[in-house]
Amino acid sequence: MLRTIGLALLAVSGSIVAAPVALPAVVVTVAGYAAVAGGVLSAVSQITVDTSTSSVQAQEDNLRNKKDEVKPETDVG
């Protein structure tokens, strides 16, 4: 959620800063600050992702898949 907000801030502020029309200096300055805030918000939300539960889930899935594998018979005759 916060990552999406940060990316939206970056997109909007980038559009304002790169606008081909002349905008007041205050608007461009605020857009620059919004770009920094959006970048920081996106970076912090990426760093603070908890991966411990997903790695446990992946290990459980691997164990389940190994149990479901079909083993060839060694004694055919």
N, C-alpha and C positions, 0 to 999 in steps of 0.2 A: 504494500500500500504506500509506504513512505517512498520507496524507490520510484513508483509511478508518479507521485507528486513531484519528486526531485527532477525526474526526466521531463515532466511537463513544464516546470519552471525553466529548465535549460532551453527547451524548444521555444517557448514564448519569448524569453529574454534574448535568445540568439536571433530570433526574427526581428525584434525591435532594434537591436544593435546594428544588424546588417540591413536595415530598411534603406531603400534607395532614396527616400524622401528626407528632407531636413526636419529633424525632430528637436524639440527643446533639449538643452544639455541636461536638465534635471531628469527627463524621461530616460535618456541614454544612460545616465549614471545609475539610476534605480535599476534599470535592466541589467547593468553590469553586476550590481550587488545581488540581484536575483539569480543570475547565472552562477555566481560563486556559491550562493546558498543552495541552489539546486544540485550543484556538483558535490558539495559536502554532504547533503542529505542522501543522495544516491550512493555515495561511497560508504557512508556510515551504515546504511541499511544493508549493503552487500557484505560488509565486514562482520556484522553482528548476526549473521544467519547461523542457527544452531543445526549443525549437521550430524550430531550424535544420534538422533533418533532415526534419521534416514540411513545411516550406516548399519545400525542394528537391524532395521527392516531389510536391508540388502543382504545381510548375512543370513537372516531367516529365509529369505527367498531362495538363496543359493542352496541352503540345506534342503528345502522342499524340492527344488529341481533335481538334486542329486538322488533323492529318494524315489522320484518319479521316473528316473531313467530306466530303460529296459536293458537288462543284462543278458547277453547272449549265453546260451547253454553251452557248457563245455563238454558234456557227455552226450553225443549225438546218437550213438548206437546202442 
